[in-house]
Amino acid sequence: GAYTLAAQFPETVERLAIFEWALPGTGFIEAAWTPQPEGNYLWHMGLQSVPDIAEVLIRNSLRPFMDFFFNNYAAVRGAISAESLDHYVGLYEQPGALRALMAIYRELWVDADQTAVHLEKPLKMPILAYGGDACWGSATFESFKLAGQDVTGGIIPMCGHWVAEEQPEFVLTELKAFLAR
């Protein structure tokens, strides 16, 4: 991802902005996988990392599967419109798209191993790291504080995982200020 690119080729990355993600291998994602009552943990990451079966189980239930995530990982139910859901479902119905999405989760262990190596040399470029208060919260900022020397950010209020859709003005304001520094 973006962090690995910045860590491997720091001369090509002037600034790094991360929203709603924690670095694998720093303990934050791993803690989020721990089972909690009523399924209130990131159970889907394990499912989606299993080769082939994830696509088989999800493909014919793609719309309800995505609707579940859009509603349960948002700060406010219905933050993702029906039109947006239709758009995203259409994208993931394209050949190879669902497999590509699942590949992100299959590679988390590789990402964690790479992160462990890269953390030995903290990034010097400015990093902006925000998590939504109803999802990753402080984990985004805290995990990137382990990765860089100049990290700003925090928690986006009234926001879940879908930051661009849930809090577009906040994201735009923060990105503009960060890029203008």
MDTraj code that builds the backbone (N, CA, C; nanometers):
import mdtraj as md
import numpy as np

residues = "GLY ALA TYR THR LEU ALA ALA GLN PHE PRO GLU THR VAL GLU ARG LEU ALA ILE PHE GLU TRP ALA LEU PRO GLY THR GLY PHE ILE GLU ALA ALA TRP THR PRO GLN PRO GLU GLY ASN TYR LEU TRP HIS MET GLY LEU GLN SER VAL PRO ASP ILE ALA GLU VAL LEU ILE ARG ASN SER LEU ARG PRO PHE MET ASP PHE PHE PHE ASN ASN TYR ALA ALA VAL ARG GLY ALA ILE SER ALA GLU SER LEU ASP HIS TYR VAL GLY LEU TYR GLU GLN PRO GLY ALA LEU ARG ALA LEU MET ALA ILE TYR ARG GLU LEU TRP VAL ASP ALA ASP GLN THR ALA VAL HIS LEU GLU LYS PRO LEU LYS MET PRO ILE LEU ALA TYR GLY GLY ASP ALA CYS TRP GLY SER ALA THR PHE GLU SER PHE LYS LEU ALA GLY GLN ASP VAL THR GLY GLY ILE ILE PRO MET CYS GLY HIS TRP VAL ALA GLU GLU GLN PRO GLU PHE VAL LEU THR GLU LEU LYS ALA PHE LEU ALA ARG".split()
xyz = np.array([
    [0.0811, -0.1192, 0.0000],
    [0.0000, 0.0000, 0.0000],
    [0.0856, 0.1257, 0.0000],
    [0.0227, 0.2336, 0.0332],
    [0.0871, 0.3650, 0.0314],
    [0.2040, 0.3707, 0.1296],
    [0.1865, 0.3125, 0.2473],
    [0.2952, 0.3142, 0.3452],
    [0.4175, 0.2389, 0.2932],
    [0.3966, 0.1214, 0.2366],
    [0.5082, 0.0422, 0.1853],
    [0.5817, 0.1168, 0.0748],
    [0.5066, 0.1822, -0.0137],
    [0.5696, 0.2640, -0.1183],
    [0.6551, 0.3741, -0.0557],
    [0.5970, 0.4458, 0.0419],
    [0.6706, 0.5544, 0.1073],
    [0.7946, 0.5029, 0.1803],
    [0.7842, 0.3855, 0.2418],
    [0.8969, 0.3291, 0.3149],
    [1.0070, 0.2791, 0.2214],
    [0.9686, 0.2201, 0.1082],
    [1.0676, 0.1666, 0.0146],
    [1.1296, 0.2743, -0.0733],
    [1.0507, 0.3773, -0.1064],
    [1.0982, 0.4813, -0.1971],
    [1.0659, 0.6193, -0.1395],
    [1.1241, 0.6534, -0.0253],
    [1.0886, 0.7788, 0.0411],
    [1.1158, 0.9034, -0.0434],
    [1.2092, 0.8930, -0.1345],
    [1.2400, 1.0084, -0.2197],
    [1.1282, 1.0389, -0.3192],
    [1.0371, 0.9453, -0.3400],
    [0.9270, 0.9665, -0.4358],
    [0.7975, 1.0114, -0.3684],
    [0.7937, 1.0087, -0.2366],
    [0.6716, 1.0447, -0.1638],
    [0.7008, 1.1686, -0.0800],
    [0.6351, 1.2775, -0.1154],
    [0.6547, 1.4035, -0.0448],
    [0.5737, 1.4095, 0.0841],
    [0.4512, 1.3558, 0.0785],
    [0.3602, 1.3531, 0.1925],
    [0.2764, 1.2257, 0.1837],
    [0.2302, 1.1779, 0.2992],
    [0.1497, 1.0568, 0.3026],
    [0.0238, 1.0852, 0.3842],
    [-0.0922, 1.0677, 0.3231],
    [-0.2199, 1.0866, 0.3927],
    [-0.2933, 0.9526, 0.3980],
    [-0.3332, 0.9136, 0.5180],
    [-0.4013, 0.7865, 0.5407],
    [-0.5295, 0.8135, 0.6185],
    [-0.6385, 0.7592, 0.5693],
    [-0.7664, 0.7695, 0.6389],
    [-0.8206, 0.6295, 0.6631],
    [-0.8604, 0.6020, 0.7875],
    [-0.9337, 0.4812, 0.8234],
    [-0.8612, 0.3508, 0.7915],
    [-0.7396, 0.3406, 0.8391],
    [-0.6647, 0.2167, 0.8256],
    [-0.5562, 0.2153, 0.9322],
    [-0.5229, 0.0999, 0.9811],
    [-0.4117, 0.0853, 1.0747],
    [-0.3063, -0.0027, 1.0086],
    [-0.1838, 0.0235, 1.0428],
    [-0.0752, -0.0543, 0.9833],
    [-0.0748, -0.1976, 1.0353],
    [-0.0822, -0.2965, 0.9445],
    [-0.0685, -0.4359, 0.9868],
    [0.0680, -0.4563, 1.0513],
    [0.0717, -0.5370, 1.1549],
    [0.1975, -0.5657, 1.2209],
    [0.2284, -0.4749, 1.3384],
    [0.1429, -0.3752, 1.3630],
    [0.1640, -0.2865, 1.4777],
    [0.0762, -0.3255, 1.5958],
    [-0.0058, -0.4284, 1.5778],
    [-0.0909, -0.4764, 1.6854],
    [-0.2342, -0.4261, 1.6806],
    [-0.2602, -0.3197, 1.6083],
    [-0.3940, -0.2611, 1.6059],
    [-0.4926, -0.3463, 1.5252],
    [-0.4513, -0.3883, 1.4059],
    [-0.5377, -0.4751, 1.3257],
    [-0.5528, -0.6100, 1.3944],
    [-0.4430, -0.6604, 1.4454],
    [-0.4457, -0.7897, 1.5113],
    [-0.5420, -0.7876, 1.6310],
    [-0.5440, -0.6802, 1.7067],
    [-0.6368, -0.6678, 1.8197],
    [-0.7813, -0.6595, 1.7715],
    [-0.8019, -0.5958, 1.6582],
    [-0.9379, -0.5807, 1.6040],
    [-0.9947, -0.7135, 1.5545],
    [-0.9094, -0.8152, 1.5343],
    [-0.9559, -0.9478, 1.4928],
    [-1.0051, -1.0316, 1.6100],
    [-0.9776, -0.9891, 1.7319],
    [-1.0149, -1.0670, 1.8492],
    [-1.1667, -1.0708, 1.8624],
    [-1.2242, -1.1899, 1.8684],
    [-1.3709, -1.1997, 1.8781],
    [-1.4281, -1.1214, 1.9953],
    [-1.5396, -1.0552, 1.9679],
    [-1.6119, -0.9756, 2.0662],
    [-1.7591, -1.0153, 2.0630],
    [-1.8330, -0.9840, 2.1682],
    [-1.9754, -1.0167, 2.1699],
    [-2.0499, -0.9561, 2.0513],
    [-2.1491, -1.0279, 2.0037],
    [-2.2378, -0.9849, 1.8962],
    [-2.1641, -0.9569, 1.7648],
    [-2.0491, -1.0188, 1.7466],
    [-1.9758, -1.0027, 1.6216],
    [-1.9164, -0.8655, 1.6012],
    [-1.8968, -0.7914, 1.7097],
    [-1.8467, -0.6549, 1.7008],
    [-1.6935, -0.6530, 1.6952],
    [-1.6408, -0.7141, 1.5921],
    [-1.4973, -0.7159, 1.5658],
    [-1.4795, -0.7390, 1.4159],
    [-1.3595, -0.7394, 1.3694],
    [-1.3339, -0.7493, 1.2255],
    [-1.3273, -0.8942, 1.1781],
    [-1.4331, -0.9692, 1.2022],
    [-1.4436, -1.1101, 1.1654],
    [-1.4257, -1.1317, 1.0154],
    [-1.4710, -1.0364, 0.9369],
    [-1.4686, -1.0513, 0.7912],
    [-1.3271, -1.0564, 0.7351],
    [-1.2298, -1.0000, 0.8060],
    [-1.0938, -0.9995, 0.7536],
    [-1.0387, -1.1416, 0.7449],
    [-1.0698, -1.2240, 0.8425],
    [-1.0282, -1.3639, 0.8373],
    [-1.0983, -1.4389, 0.7265],
    [-1.2295, -1.4220, 0.7165],
    [-1.3065, -1.4866, 0.6089],
    [-1.2517, -1.4469, 0.4729],
    [-1.2326, -1.3194, 0.4537],
    [-1.1915, -1.2700, 0.3225],
    [-1.0481, -1.3083, 0.2872],
    [-0.9711, -1.3555, 0.3849],
    [-0.8341, -1.3960, 0.3550],
    [-0.8232, -1.5403, 0.3076],
    [-0.9317, -1.6164, 0.3158],
    [-0.9280, -1.7577, 0.2762],
    [-0.9417, -1.7671, 0.1238],
    [-0.8417, -1.8218, 0.0562],
    [-0.8468, -1.8288, -0.0904],
    [-0.9702, -1.9020, -0.1421],
    [-1.0262, -1.8485, -0.2457],
    [-1.1370, -1.9056, -0.3233],
    [-1.2710, -1.9109, -0.2500],
    [-1.2765, -1.9645, -0.1299],
    [-1.4057, -1.9815, -0.0634],
    [-1.4721, -1.8475, -0.0333],
    [-1.3933, -1.7447, -0.0047],
    [-1.4514, -1.6122, 0.0230],
    [-1.5330, -1.5645, -0.0968],
    [-1.4757, -1.5763, -0.2162],
    [-1.5487, -1.5334, -0.3360],
    [-1.6735, -1.6184, -0.3582],
    [-1.6617, -1.7491, -0.3364],
    [-1.7763, -1.8384, -0.3557],
    [-1.8907, -1.7996, -0.2615],
    [-1.8571, -1.7727, -0.1359],
    [-1.9600, -1.7409, -0.0374],
    [-2.0198, -1.6014, -0.0583],
    [-1.9402, -1.5092, -0.1054],
    [-1.9846, -1.3704, -0.1159],
    [-2.0487, -1.3384, -0.2504],
    [-1.9996, -1.3971, -0.3580],
    [-2.0418, -1.3609, -0.4935],
    [-2.1935, -1.3559, -0.5109],
    [-2.2643, -1.4584, -0.4683],
    [-2.4088, -1.4626, -0.4894],
    [-2.4877, -1.3843, -0.3850],
    [-2.4167, -1.3279, -0.2887],
    [-2.4806, -1.2449, -0.1858],
    [-2.4122, -1.1088, -0.1773],
    [-2.3571, -1.0651, -0.2883],
    [-2.2752, -0.9444, -0.2880],
    [-2.3517, -0.8215, -0.2375],
    [-2.4738, -0.8000, -0.2865],
    [-2.5500, -0.6814, -0.2456],
    [-2.5767, -0.6812, -0.0950],
    [-2.6333, -0.7878, -0.0355],
    [-2.6550, -0.7827, 0.1094],
    [-2.5242, -0.7781, 0.1892],
    [-2.4204, -0.8424, 0.1376],
    [-2.2899, -0.8395, 0.2043],
    [-2.2381, -0.6965, 0.2104],
    [-2.2386, -0.6262, 0.0977],
    [-2.1894, -0.4889, 0.0944],
    [-2.2810, -0.3949, 0.1717],
    [-2.4104, -0.4159, 0.1640],
    [-2.5049, -0.3331, 0.2383],
    [-2.4779, -0.3460, 0.3889],
    [-2.4514, -0.4680, 0.4342],
    [-2.4182, -0.4895, 0.5753],
    [-2.2982, -0.4042, 0.6158],
    [-2.1916, -0.4077, 0.5374],
    [-2.0708, -0.3329, 0.5723],
    [-2.0922, -0.1834, 0.5629],
    [-2.1612, -0.1386, 0.4598],
    [-2.1849, 0.0046, 0.4476],
    [-2.2673, 0.0577, 0.5641],
    [-2.3581, -0.0206, 0.6160],
    [-2.4403, 0.0262, 0.7271],
    [-2.3770, 0.0022, 0.8635],
    [-2.3092, -0.1103, 0.8809],
    [-2.2538, -0.1424, 1.0118],
    [-2.1172, -0.0823, 1.0394],
    [-2.0511, -0.0339, 0.9380],
    [-1.9219, 0.0310, 0.9586],
    [-1.9288, 0.1795, 0.9269],
    [-2.0480, 0.2338, 0.9321],
    [-2.0704, 0.3779, 0.9183],
    [-2.1123, 0.4313, 1.0545],
    [-2.0867, 0.5585, 1.0795],
    [-2.1296, 0.6195, 1.2054],
    [-2.2806, 0.6354, 1.2088],
    [-2.3378, 0.6615, 1.0932],
    [-2.4817, 0.6821, 1.0827],
    [-2.5363, 0.5859, 0.9779],
    [-2.6303, 0.5020, 1.0195],
    [-2.6918, 0.4065, 0.9263],
    [-2.7499, 0.4820, 0.8071],
    [-2.7246, 0.4331, 0.6865],
    [-2.7753, 0.4971, 0.5658],
    [-2.6839, 0.6052, 0.5110],
    [-2.5637, 0.6179, 0.5668],
    [-2.4703, 0.7195, 0.5185],
    [-2.4311, 0.6953, 0.3726],
    [-2.4325, 0.5696, 0.3317],
    [-2.4043, 0.5351, 0.1930],
    [-2.5393, 0.5201, 0.1233],
    [-2.5620, 0.6009, 0.0230],
    [-2.6917, 0.6024, -0.0453],
    [-2.7153, 0.4744, -0.1251],
    [-2.8413, 0.4500, -0.1588],
    [-2.8768, 0.3337, -0.2409],
    [-2.8070, 0.3422, -0.3763],
    [-2.7949, 0.4629, -0.4291],
    [-2.7265, 0.4817, -0.5584],
    [-2.5790, 0.4450, -0.5471],
    [-2.5164, 0.4839, -0.4362],
    [-2.3754, 0.4486, -0.4162],
    [-2.3592, 0.2982, -0.3995],
    [-2.4505, 0.2360, -0.3247],
    [-2.4458, 0.0905, -0.3090],
    [-2.4560, 0.0237, -0.4450],
    [-2.5497, 0.0668, -0.5279],
    [-2.5635, 0.0116, -0.6628],
    [-2.4327, 0.0250, -0.7413],
    [-2.3704, 0.1413, -0.7295],
    [-2.2450, 0.1674, -0.8009],
    [-2.1350, 0.0705, -0.7554],
    [-2.1175, 0.0581, -0.6236],
    [-2.0122, -0.0295, -0.5712],
    [-2.0394, -0.1758, -0.6034],
    [-2.1626, -0.2189, -0.5902],
    [-2.1968, -0.3572, -0.6248],
    [-2.1644, -0.3821, -0.7721],
    [-2.2016, -0.2875, -0.8581],
    [-2.1709, -0.3002, -1.0004],
    [-2.0220, -0.3142, -1.0268],
    [-1.9428, -0.2388, -0.9545],
    [-1.7970, -0.2483, -0.9712],
    [-1.7454, -0.3863, -0.9315],
    [-1.7932, -0.4383, -0.8180],
    [-1.7427, -0.5664, -0.7690],
    [-1.8051, -0.6862, -0.8389],
    [-1.9057, -0.6639, -0.9210],
    [-1.9603, -0.7718, -1.0037],
    [-1.8770, -0.7929, -1.1300],
    [-1.7891, -0.7025, -1.1617],
    [-1.7048, -0.7161, -1.2805],
    [-1.6065, -0.8310, -1.2612],
    [-1.5728, -0.9007, -1.3697],
    [-1.4808, -1.0150, -1.3586],
    [-1.3494, -0.9761, -1.2909],
    [-1.3109, -1.0524, -1.1915],
    [-1.1840, -1.0327, -1.1220],
    [-1.1870, -0.9303, -1.0098],
    [-1.2886, -0.8461, -1.0033],
    [-1.2903, -0.7383, -0.9045],
    [-1.3032, -0.7909, -0.7616],
    [-1.3909, -0.8864, -0.7387],
    [-1.4084, -0.9408, -0.6048],
    [-1.2815, -1.0133, -0.5590],
    [-1.2198, -1.0873, -0.6497],
    [-1.0938, -1.1557, -0.6174],
    [-0.9856, -1.0533, -0.5816],
    [-0.9814, -0.9424, -0.6532],
    [-0.8823, -0.8383, -0.6234],
    [-0.9080, -0.7774, -0.4851],
    [-1.0339, -0.7555, -0.4500],
    [-1.0670, -0.7037, -0.3177],
    [-1.0222, -0.8010, -0.2091],
    [-1.0503, -0.9291, -0.2279],
    [-1.0120, -1.0289, -0.1280],
    [-0.8601, -1.0404, -0.1151],
    [-0.7888, -1.0119, -0.2221],
    [-0.6427, -1.0204, -0.2194],
    [-0.5823, -0.9233, -0.1184],
    [-0.6487, -0.8112, -0.0950],
    [-0.6010, -0.7155, 0.0059],
    [-0.5916, -0.7847, 0.1408],
    [-0.6931, -0.8625, 0.1751],
    [-0.6974, -0.9300, 0.3046],
    [-0.6026, -1.0498, 0.3085],
    [-0.5821, -1.1142, 0.1952],
    [-0.4897, -1.2279, 0.1904],
    [-0.3461, -1.1842, 0.2134],
    [-0.3177, -1.0601, 0.1813],
    [-0.1805, -1.0103, 0.1912],
    [-0.1505, -0.9399, 0.3231],
    [-0.2447, -0.9370, 0.4164],
    [-0.2208, -0.8665, 0.5424],
    [-0.0996, -0.9197, 0.6177],
    [-0.0755, -1.0492, 0.6103],
    [0.0391, -1.1066, 0.6804],
    [0.1703, -1.0650, 0.6133],
    [0.1689, -1.0579, 0.4816],
    [0.2858, -1.0079, 0.4091],
    [0.3079, -0.8613, 0.4450],
    [0.1987, -0.7821, 0.4459],
    [0.2085, -0.6415, 0.4839],
    [0.2656, -0.6262, 0.6246],
    [0.2201, -0.7107, 0.7169],
    [0.2685, -0.7041, 0.8551],
    [0.4186, -0.7321, 0.8619],
    [0.4649, -0.8304, 0.7872],
    [0.6087, -0.8620, 0.7851],
    [0.6885, -0.7466, 0.7257],
    [0.6368, -0.6869, 0.6176],
    [0.7056, -0.5726, 0.5566],
    [0.7081, -0.4535, 0.6517],
    [0.5961, -0.4301, 0.7192],
    [0.5887, -0.3191, 0.8138],
    [0.6932, -0.3344, 0.9230],
    [0.7091, -0.4550, 0.9752],
    [0.8072, -0.4785, 1.0818],
    [0.9470, -0.4344, 1.0383],
    [0.9818, -0.4618, 0.9148],
    [1.1131, -0.4210, 0.8628],
    [1.1177, -0.2696, 0.8454],
    [1.0129, -0.2134, 0.7864],
    [1.0123, -0.0691, 0.7582],
    [1.0072, 0.0168, 0.8841],
    [0.9474, -0.0332, 0.9907],
    [0.9385, 0.0453, 1.1146],
    [1.0758, 0.0735, 1.1749],
    [1.1757, -0.0056, 1.1352],
    [1.3115, 0.0171, 1.1856],
    [1.3678, 0.1505, 1.1384],
    [1.3116, 0.2041, 1.0284],
    [1.3569, 0.3323, 0.9761],
    [1.2336, 0.4226, 0.9595],
    [1.2014, 0.5013, 1.0618],
    [1.0807, 0.5848, 1.0566],
    [1.0819, 0.6811, 0.9375],
    [0.9645, 0.7021, 0.8819],
    [0.9496, 0.7939, 0.7691],
    [0.9730, 0.9371, 0.8156],
    [1.0361, 1.0159, 0.7286],
    [1.0640, 1.1560, 0.7614],
    [0.9617, 1.2515, 0.7000],
    [0.8930, 1.2090, 0.5938],
    [0.7961, 1.2978, 0.5308],
    [0.6756, 1.3168, 0.6224],
    [0.6036, 1.4295, 0.6078],
    [0.4831, 1.4491, 0.6888],
    [0.3775, 1.3421, 0.6585],
    [0.3136, 1.2939, 0.7641],
    [0.2075, 1.1944, 0.7523],
    [0.0818, 1.2502, 0.8182],
    [-0.0297, 1.2405, 0.7472],
    [-0.1610, 1.2755, 0.8013],
    [-0.2368, 1.1452, 0.8216],
    [-0.2852, 1.1197, 0.9425],
    [-0.3503, 0.9918, 0.9719],
    [-0.4749, 1.0147, 1.0570],
    [-0.5907, 0.9838, 0.9990],
    [-0.7185, 1.0001, 1.0683],
    [-0.7999, 0.8719, 1.0620],
    [-0.8661, 0.8397, 1.1719],
    [-0.9619, 0.7302, 1.1760],
    [-1.0975, 0.7840, 1.2166],
    [-1.2030, 0.7209, 1.1670],
    [-1.3384, 0.7597, 1.2051],
    [-1.3691, 0.7133, 1.3467],
    [-1.4391, 0.7955, 1.4244],
    [-1.4639, 0.7612, 1.5642],
    [-1.5497, 0.6365, 1.5823],
    [-1.6236, 0.5964, 1.4789],
    [-1.7092, 0.4777, 1.4897],
    [-1.6452, 0.3537, 1.4277],
    [-1.5182, 0.3642, 1.3898],
    [-1.4524, 0.2476, 1.3313],
    [-1.3084, 0.2385, 1.3826],
    [-1.2085, 0.2769, 1.3034],
    [-1.0701, 0.2609, 1.3467],
    [-1.0317, 0.3570, 1.4582],
    [-1.1001, 0.4686, 1.4683],
    [-1.0743, 0.5627, 1.5771],
    [-0.9286, 0.6036, 1.5867],
    [-0.8720, 0.5970, 1.7064],
    [-0.7341, 0.6415, 1.7279],
    [-0.6310, 0.5447, 1.6703],
    [-0.6715, 0.4237, 1.6329],
    [-0.5753, 0.3238, 1.5843],
    [-0.5023, 0.3703, 1.4586],
    [-0.5707, 0.4452, 1.3722],
    [-0.5038, 0.4950, 1.2514],
    [-0.3871, 0.5841, 1.2910],
    [-0.4167, 0.6871, 1.3697],
    [-0.3139, 0.7816, 1.4135],
    [-0.2042, 0.7121, 1.4936],
    [-0.2434, 0.6304, 1.5912],
    [-0.1452, 0.5654, 1.6790],
    [-0.0544, 0.4705, 1.6023],
    [-0.1080, 0.3971, 1.5052],
    [-0.0224, 0.3045, 1.4307],
    [0.0761, 0.3798, 1.3422],
    [0.0336, 0.4924, 1.2861],
    [0.1253, 0.5684, 1.2013],
    [0.2248, 0.6505, 1.2824],
    [0.1935, 0.6803, 1.4081],
    [0.2933, 0.7443, 1.4952],
    [0.4133, 0.6526, 1.5136],
    [0.3899, 0.5219, 1.5043],
    [0.5004, 0.4261, 1.5138],
    [0.5856, 0.4246, 1.3874],
    [0.5319, 0.4792, 1.2788],
    [0.5962, 0.4680, 1.1478],
    [0.6661, 0.5945, 1.1010],
    [0.6382, 0.7075, 1.1656],
    [0.6937, 0.8325, 1.1152],
    [0.7343, 0.9284, 1.2240],
    [0.8110, 1.0292, 1.1826],
    [0.8602, 1.1297, 1.2760],
    [0.7703, 1.2528, 1.2812],
    [0.6910, 1.2761, 1.1772],
    [0.6085, 1.3967, 1.1665],
    [0.4651, 1.3553, 1.1334],
    [0.3929, 1.3086, 1.2362],
    [0.2580, 1.2554, 1.2155],
    [0.1561, 1.3467, 1.2827],
    [0.0567, 1.3890, 1.2048],
    [-0.0545, 1.4670, 1.2579],
    [-0.1838, 1.3940, 1.2234],
    [-0.2906, 1.4331, 1.2886],
    [-0.4193, 1.3712, 1.2603],
    [-0.4939, 1.3447, 1.3877],
    [-0.5692, 1.2353, 1.3892],
    [-0.6474, 1.2011, 1.5068],
    [-0.7730, 1.1258, 1.4686],
    [-0.8852, 1.1715, 1.5240],
    [-1.0133, 1.1043, 1.5062],
    [-1.1126, 1.1971, 1.4380],
    [-1.1848, 1.1443, 1.3401],
    [-1.2890, 1.2200, 1.2713],
    [-1.4204, 1.1955, 1.3457],
    [-1.4811, 1.3021, 1.3989],
    [-1.6073, 1.2831, 1.4718],
    [-1.7233, 1.2455, 1.3795],
    [-1.8173, 1.1693, 1.4347],
    [-1.9368, 1.1274, 1.3607],
    [-1.9022, 1.0637, 1.2264],
    [-1.8058, 0.9726, 1.2307],
    [-1.7579, 0.9108, 1.1074],
    [-1.7232, 0.7651, 1.1330],
    [-1.7582, 0.6820, 1.0374],
    [-1.7216, 0.5425, 1.0404],
    [-1.6090, 0.5163, 0.9423],
    [-1.6174, 0.4050, 0.8738],
    [-1.5110, 0.3608, 0.7838],
    [-1.5117, 0.4341, 0.6490],
    [-1.6219, 0.4917, 0.6119],
    [-1.6386, 0.5488, 0.4780],
    [-1.6201, 0.6999, 0.4827],
    [-1.4996, 0.7433, 0.5147],
    [-1.4729, 0.8836, 0.5469],
    [-1.5099, 0.9810, 0.4353],
    [-1.4811, 0.9464, 0.3119],
    [-1.5100, 1.0382, 0.2010],
    [-1.6597, 1.0577, 0.1813],
    [-1.7375, 0.9555, 0.2095],
    [-1.8820, 0.9652, 0.1950],
    [-1.9477, 1.0233, 0.3200],
    [-1.8929, 0.9928, 0.4379],
    [-1.9558, 1.0350, 0.5626],
    [-1.9168, 1.1765, 0.6053],
    [-1.7931, 1.2127, 0.5841],
    [-1.7440, 1.3450, 0.6265],
    [-1.6585, 1.4096, 0.5166],
    [-1.7166, 1.4307, 0.3981],
    [-1.6361, 1.4828, 0.2866],
    [-1.5749, 1.6206, 0.3135],
    [-1.6466, 1.7087, 0.3817],
    [-1.5920, 1.8424, 0.4087],
    [-1.4715, 1.8344, 0.5021],
    [-1.4822, 1.7498, 0.6054],
    [-1.3708, 1.7321, 0.6983],
    [-1.2481, 1.6813, 0.6233],
    [-1.2672, 1.5772, 0.5448],
    [-1.1559, 1.5170, 0.4705],
    [-1.0927, 1.6200, 0.3772],
    [-1.1745, 1.6922, 0.3028],
    [-1.1240, 1.7915, 0.2086],
    [-1.0489, 1.9029, 0.2807],
    [-1.1051, 1.9531, 0.3895],
    [-1.0392, 2.0593, 0.4658],
    [-0.9041, 2.0140, 0.5189],
    [-0.8997, 1.8948, 0.5783],
    [-0.7743, 1.8437, 0.6336],
    [-0.6697, 1.8173, 0.5244],
    [-0.7150, 1.7589, 0.4136],
    [-0.6205, 1.7322, 0.3038],
    [-0.5648, 1.8616, 0.2448],
    [-0.6507, 1.9613, 0.2236],
    [-0.6036, 2.0900, 0.1702],
    [-0.4997, 2.1528, 0.2612],
    [-0.5282, 2.1560, 0.3905],
    [-0.4333, 2.2145, 0.4858],
    [-0.3036, 2.1354, 0.4897],
    [-0.3127, 2.0034, 0.4877],
    [-0.1945, 1.9177, 0.4925],
    [-0.1080, 1.9362, 0.3673],
    [-0.1711, 1.9426, 0.2528],
    [-0.0967, 1.9557, 0.1276],
    [-0.0398, 2.0957, 0.1095],
    [-0.0989, 2.1943, 0.1761],
    [-0.0505, 2.3327, 0.1659],
    [0.0649, 2.3616, 0.2605],
    [0.0875, 2.2724, 0.3578],
    [0.1955, 2.2955, 0.4565],
    [0.3294, 2.3072, 0.3895],
])
top = md.Topology()
chain = top.add_chain()
for i, resn in enumerate(residues, 1):
    res = top.add_residue(resn, chain, resSeq=i)
    for name in ("N", "CA", "C"):
        top.add_atom(name, md.element.get_by_symbol(name[0]), res)
traj = md.Trajectory(xyz[None], top)
